Structures are given as structure tokens and as C-alpha cells.
């Protein structure tokens, strides 16, 4: 099954899952198609700053200026697959809005890359090749 077909199936089934954090099994296995490199990391950081930081804080610690959350994103991110993060960012729940409209598919994947960078130990990506 192609990536686009799988993504279409997930989005079609959205009303069944909307309103909770129960990620459909097929969404958990989605792979992030956006490479992590200097250019994409810069874009990802800017997107996070514009769309996420006000609630989650600059480092994802839950200390945003608009809506403070009671958890540190960095601890949660390491427990979730990219597909789970993509689904949650796409659909939202409770006080977290859906970002399916404000962000393109690629931009949501970029935000996930930034979350991975926030959760990584310092210099974890220093030796990765710049694609």
C-alpha cells in the first residue's frame, strides 16, 4: 500500500478517532519522509516557534506563554513513533487543536523532526550526514 493511500485511509477514518489520543494501528507505522539536515532543521525550528512554542514552551517543557501544559514533551516524544506524533499533531485533542489545516503534511513531519531534536541528548545529531 502506498504512503498516500495509507494516509488517505487514516484521514478518512479521522471522525472515528477524533477527540482522543487513541492512535489507529495503521497510523503508528507511518514513516517520516522528511530528512533531518541543517536546512530542514532550520525550517522545523521556525515552525515549532510559530505554531507550538506558545503552549509547549521553547524547549517543549510545557512552559508556554499562552497555555501551559502539565508535561514535558521531550519525555513523551521518545515513547512515540513518528506515525503516532504525526497523527496527534494532525488531529489534536482537547486544548490541542488539529494542525491539519494550518500546517501542510510536510510541515507536520518537520515539526516531528524538531521534537526529535528537542528530545535528543545534546550533540546526538552532530555526526549525522547533512543530506
N, C-alpha and C positions, 0 to 999 in steps of 0.2 A: 504494500500500500504506500502510495507516495505521501510525502510530508504534507502537501497541500490538501490531499484527500482526507488525511487523518485530522488535520487542523479544521477542515470544514465540518467533519463529523462532530468534533468537540464543540465547535461554536454552535452547531445546530442543536446539540443537546444541552446547551447552557441553561435554559429555564429549569431543567430538572435539578441542576446543582446550584443554581444561583441562591445566594443568601446563606451559604455555609462554606466551610473550608474543606469539605469532603471533595478531594480531587479525584476525578474519574481515572480509573486504571490506565486507559489509553493515553491520558494526558501526562501521566507520570514519566512515561518513557520518551517523551519528545526530547530531541537533542537540540542544543543551541547552535544555530547555523552561523552565528556571527563570531568571527575570530577575535581573540583578545590580542591587541597590539597597541602601540603608542597612539595611533590615530583613533581607533575605536574606543580606547580607554578615556581619551580626552572627551569625546562625544558623550560617552556613558556618564562620566562625572558631571558634565553640564546638564544632562537630562535629569539625573538624580537631584542636582541642586535646584532645578526648576520645578520638578513635579513631586519629589518625595521628601526632601530635606525639611520642609516646613513642619511636617508631622514626625518624621523619624529622626530628625537631627542630622548634622553634617557627617557624623560617623556611623549613623544607624543605631545609636544608643537609646533611642526613644525620647530624646530631649529636644524635640522640635519646638519652634516658637508659636505655631498655630494650634496644634493638637498634640499634646504629649502622650505617648503610648507607654504602657507599663512593662515593656520588654525591650531587650536589646536584640535588634535584628541580626546582628552578627552571629549570635548563638543559635538562632533559628535557621539561618541560611545554610549552615554546614550540615544540617539534618535533612534538607530537602533537595530533591533533584531539580535540575533546570526546568524540566517539564512542570513540576509542581509549582515552582516560583512563577513561571510564565502563566499558568492557569490562574493563580491567585491574583497576579497583577492585572490580568485581563478581565477577571470577573469581579474582584473586590468583594467585600462583605462588611456589614456593619458600618462603622465610620470610614472604612477604607473604600473609596469609590472604585469603580471599574475604570481602567485606563485603556479600554478597547477603542474609545473614541479619541481621547487626547493624544495617544501615542500610537504610532504605526507598529506593525508586527516587529520590524527590525529594531525600533526604538525600545520596545519592551524587552527584547533579547539583550540589547545594550545595557539596560538597567540591571538585568541579571548579572551581566559581566561585572558591573560596578559593585553589586552586592558581594560577588565572589572576591573581588579585590578588597573590600572592606573587611570581610571575614577572614582573609588570609593573614598569616603571620607576616610581619614586616619583611620585605625583600623576597617574599615567596616567588614572585614572578620576575625577579631581577635577571635570571639566567634563561628565561624563555626567549625563543627567537621572535623577532619582530616580523610577523607575516605581512 
